[in-house]
Every structure is written in structure tokens, then in C-alpha cells.
Amino acid sequence: MVRKHGAASAVLALIPGAGLAPAIVGCAGTPTSRSTGEVIDDAAIKTKVESKLLADAGPKALQVGVDVHQRDVDLKGVVDSPELVARAVKDARSVEGVRSVRNDLVVQ
């Protein structure tokens, strides 16, 4: 018995890993993990917060660690002034897409 395959089957047979495409494309988040879009959004928010802080505070901005998870911003680190804390919180809140800001900065 001779099987006939369509052109699409022939093309897919030539592409290694083509059978994995549905698994790769379906990157939806779950309650315990983030979707690809959420990871990209979080990375964009982090970059914007860091850029604003660097523009406002200059090199002292490097004292502030910024983490973002599902649009929630966490500010961490040891800084040398309460003004830097206030500036970091203000800058983080001003970024579009930020849902909340948690301030874990310590002044020393």
C-alpha cells in the first residue's frame, strides 16, 4: 500500500523539531508561573524604573536593586539618604504598567 502525503507533511518532515511548535507557542501563564508576555512586560518595567532612577539620581541609583514580578516592583538595597529612597519610590510608581511598589530600601 502506498501512502500519499500532502506538501505540508513533507515540509514538516524536513524541519527538525516542527512537532514541538504547538508546545512552544502555547506559553500561557499558570497560577505558579508567568507567561512569556508577563516576563517581557516585567523586564520592560524593570528597565524603565532603572532608567528613570539613573536619570534622577545618577550613580547613586546603582545602590537600588529593582525586581519586578507580575508588575509588582520591589526596591531593595542599602542607600545613603532618605531622599534617594523617596526618589526611587516616586520613580517606580511613575512607570506605566506598575501595579504596586514595595520599598525594602534601608538607609545607612
Residue frames relative to the residue before (quaternion, step in Angstrom):
aa qw qx qy qz dx dy dz
M 1.0000 0.0000 0.0000 0.0000 0.00 0.00 0.00
V 0.2350 -0.7713 0.5821 0.1049 3.57 -0.86 0.98
R 0.2367 -0.7703 0.5771 0.1329 3.56 -0.82 1.02
K 0.2334 -0.7493 0.6025 0.1453 3.51 -1.07 0.76
H 0.1342 -0.7847 0.6031 0.0501 3.55 -0.88 0.97
G 0.4788 -0.6619 0.4975 0.2917 3.53 -1.10 0.69
A 0.7012 -0.4597 0.3440 0.4227 3.53 -1.34 0.19
A 0.6278 0.5460 -0.3453 0.4343 3.60 1.00 -0.78
S 0.6441 0.5152 -0.3264 0.4616 3.60 0.95 -0.78
A 0.6522 0.5156 -0.3185 0.4555 3.56 0.98 -0.80
V 0.6562 0.5025 -0.3110 0.4692 3.57 0.97 -0.83
L 0.6672 0.5045 -0.3023 0.4570 3.60 0.89 -0.91
A 0.6256 0.5420 -0.3385 0.4475 3.57 1.07 -0.68
L 0.6840 0.4930 -0.2774 0.4605 3.59 1.14 -0.60
I 0.6811 0.4702 -0.2821 0.4853 3.59 1.21 -0.41
P 0.3473 -0.7447 0.5264 0.2183 3.61 -0.48 1.13
G 0.8253 0.2280 -0.1778 0.4851 3.56 -0.94 0.86
A 0.3861 0.7446 -0.4799 0.2573 3.61 1.21 0.07
G 0.6239 0.5552 -0.3402 0.4322 3.56 1.10 -0.60
L 0.6366 0.5304 -0.3230 0.4572 3.58 1.26 -0.32
A 0.4257 0.7446 -0.4458 0.2562 3.60 1.23 -0.28
P 0.6721 0.4788 -0.3438 0.4481 3.66 0.77 -0.78
A 0.6498 0.5127 -0.3232 0.4588 3.61 1.02 -0.68
I 0.6709 0.4895 -0.2968 0.4714 3.59 1.03 -0.75
V 0.6684 0.5124 -0.3024 0.4464 3.58 0.94 -0.88
G 0.7060 0.4588 -0.2737 0.4649 3.61 0.95 -0.76
C 0.1839 0.8152 -0.5212 0.1730 3.56 0.42 1.22
A 0.1837 0.7965 -0.5519 0.1652 3.57 0.78 0.96
G 0.5047 -0.6543 0.4771 0.2992 3.53 -1.13 0.67
T 0.2411 -0.7237 0.6244 0.1680 3.52 -1.30 0.37
P 0.7060 -0.4460 0.2997 0.4614 3.61 -1.17 0.12
T 0.7511 0.3804 -0.2179 0.4936 3.62 1.11 -0.55
S 0.7713 0.2480 -0.1720 0.5604 3.61 1.21 -0.10
R 0.4600 -0.6787 0.5051 0.2695 3.53 -1.30 0.39
S 0.4868 -0.6300 0.5140 0.3193 3.54 -1.19 0.58
T 0.6776 -0.4681 0.3665 0.4329 3.55 -1.28 0.24
G 0.6472 0.5284 -0.3138 0.4512 3.58 0.98 -0.83
E 0.6505 0.5116 -0.3150 0.4646 3.58 1.00 -0.80
V 0.6322 0.5228 -0.3305 0.4666 3.58 1.00 -0.80
I 0.6615 0.4961 -0.3017 0.4746 3.58 0.95 -0.86
D 0.6396 0.5173 -0.3247 0.4667 3.61 0.96 -0.85
D 0.6586 0.5105 -0.3083 0.4589 3.59 0.91 -0.91
A 0.6515 0.5097 -0.3159 0.4647 3.59 0.97 -0.82
A 0.6468 0.5092 -0.3182 0.4703 3.59 1.01 -0.79
I 0.6405 0.5136 -0.3221 0.4714 3.59 0.97 -0.82
K 0.6416 0.5284 -0.3240 0.4519 3.60 0.91 -0.90
T 0.6636 0.5089 -0.2982 0.4601 3.57 0.90 -0.93
K 0.6681 0.5005 -0.3020 0.4604 3.59 0.94 -0.87
V 0.6439 0.5062 -0.3257 0.4723 3.60 0.96 -0.84
E 0.6733 0.4956 -0.2998 0.4594 3.60 0.84 -0.94
S 0.6515 0.5191 -0.3141 0.4555 3.60 0.99 -0.83
K 0.6570 0.5033 -0.3123 0.4664 3.58 0.93 -0.88
L 0.6713 0.5016 -0.2975 0.4574 3.55 0.90 -0.92
L 0.6460 0.5125 -0.3170 0.4685 3.57 0.98 -0.80
A 0.6492 0.5083 -0.3143 0.4706 3.60 1.01 -0.79
D 0.7132 0.4539 -0.2521 0.4708 3.61 1.00 -0.80
A 0.8212 0.2861 -0.1073 0.4819 3.57 0.83 -1.00
G 0.3960 -0.7253 0.4815 0.2920 3.58 1.20 -0.20
P 0.8467 -0.1722 0.1156 0.4900 3.59 -1.11 -0.64
K 0.5779 0.5955 -0.3818 0.4070 3.60 1.13 -0.54
A 0.5353 0.6356 -0.3969 0.3899 3.58 1.22 -0.43
L 0.5876 0.5974 -0.3637 0.4069 3.57 1.17 -0.50
Q 0.5609 0.5909 -0.3854 0.4333 3.58 1.28 -0.19
V 0.6812 0.4836 -0.2670 0.4804 3.57 1.24 -0.44
G 0.2121 -0.7570 0.6073 0.1146 3.54 -0.82 1.07
V 0.1426 -0.7928 0.5900 0.0550 3.57 -0.92 0.91
D 0.0103 0.7624 -0.6465 0.0264 3.55 -0.86 1.04
V 0.0878 -0.7886 0.6075 0.0357 3.57 -1.04 0.76
H 0.0646 0.7702 -0.6310 0.0670 3.54 -0.95 0.95
Q 0.8357 -0.1117 0.0024 0.5378 3.54 -0.61 1.25
R 0.7124 -0.4944 0.2115 0.4509 3.55 0.92 1.13
D 0.5475 0.5564 -0.4162 0.4664 3.61 1.26 0.26
V 0.2264 -0.7977 0.5508 0.0949 3.59 -0.66 1.16
D 0.1238 -0.7582 0.6374 0.0587 3.57 -0.99 0.95
L 0.1484 -0.7687 0.6184 0.0685 3.56 -0.84 1.05
K 0.0207 0.8143 -0.5749 0.0774 3.58 -0.71 1.12
G 0.5281 0.6445 -0.4678 0.2948 3.53 -1.22 0.49
V 0.4420 -0.6403 0.5547 0.2948 3.50 -1.40 0.05
V 0.0607 -0.8092 0.5841 -0.0167 3.56 -0.66 1.16
D 0.5003 -0.7041 0.4291 0.2642 3.56 -1.21 0.40
S 0.8082 0.1819 -0.1309 0.5446 3.62 1.18 0.07
P 0.5577 -0.5959 0.4589 0.3511 3.58 -1.17 0.58
E 0.5839 0.5860 -0.3692 0.4235 3.59 1.16 -0.57
L 0.6418 0.5139 -0.3220 0.4694 3.57 1.04 -0.75
V 0.6066 0.5395 -0.3470 0.4697 3.58 1.06 -0.71
A 0.6800 0.4934 -0.2895 0.4587 3.58 0.82 -1.01
R 0.6539 0.5143 -0.3071 0.4622 3.58 0.99 -0.86
A 0.6554 0.5162 -0.3154 0.4522 3.59 0.94 -0.86
V 0.6589 0.4948 -0.3076 0.4757 3.58 0.93 -0.89
K 0.6511 0.5171 -0.3110 0.4604 3.60 0.92 -0.91
D 0.6736 0.4951 -0.3004 0.4593 3.58 0.86 -0.94
A 0.6561 0.5101 -0.3177 0.4566 3.60 0.92 -0.86
R 0.6771 0.4944 -0.2956 0.4580 3.59 0.91 -0.87
S 0.6678 0.5316 -0.3060 0.4216 3.58 1.09 -0.62
V 0.5682 0.6029 -0.3884 0.4036 3.61 1.21 -0.27
E 0.4803 -0.6766 0.4852 0.2759 3.54 -0.88 1.01
G 0.7645 0.3549 -0.2760 0.4619 3.56 -0.96 0.90
V 0.5510 0.6036 -0.4027 0.4121 3.59 1.23 -0.30
R 0.3002 -0.7681 0.5450 0.1514 3.55 -0.82 1.04
S 0.7895 -0.1062 0.0906 0.5976 3.59 0.98 -0.84
V 0.2321 -0.7450 0.6082 0.1459 3.54 -1.32 0.40
R 0.1250 -0.7728 0.6204 0.0482 3.55 -0.83 1.05
N 0.2091 -0.8053 0.5497 0.0752 3.55 -0.64 1.17
D 0.0403 0.7875 -0.6108 0.0720 3.57 -0.49 1.25
L 0.3425 0.7459 -0.4984 0.2791 3.58 1.17 0.59
V 0.1855 -0.7707 0.6041 0.0815 3.54 -1.07 0.82
V 0.2755 -0.7542 0.5744 0.1593 3.57 -0.89 0.97
Q 0.0221 0.7896 -0.6118 0.0417 3.57 -0.92 1.00
